[in-house]
Amino acid sequence: QAQVPIRELQRYTGVLVAGRITSVFGNKFILDDGTGQLLVDAGPSWYRQIQLVPGERVTVLGKYDDEDFDAYRITRENGEVIEIRPASGPPPWAGGSRNPKGDRAPGFK
């Protein structure tokens, strides 16, 4: 798979992006590759907490949707891989599990 510059991301699906994390908000973070910035979503923090820090360099496999980049897998600079969700099908947190407030997960019918 080819790495795609953030500024060209809307043209592709199922791609790798790489850069430095500039800000972290729970399981979402801003990734900057020098051509642009991107909001990456690593799933709900009530399902699983991802510990990333500003300044960290990562490569993310995922897909761009209307407002952010949904991560499937995050690879840290040291080679550690964080599996978020499968590339196809619904995410594991959409299968009827409930968050700590007792609400159904998004996408559950």
Buried (B, 14 or more C-beta within 10 A) or exposed (E): EEEBEBEEBEEBEEBBBBBBBEEBEEBBBBBBBEEBBBEBBBBBEBBBEBEBEEEBBBBBBBBBEEEEBBBBBBBEEEEEEBEBBEEEEEBBBBEEEEBEEEEEBEEEE
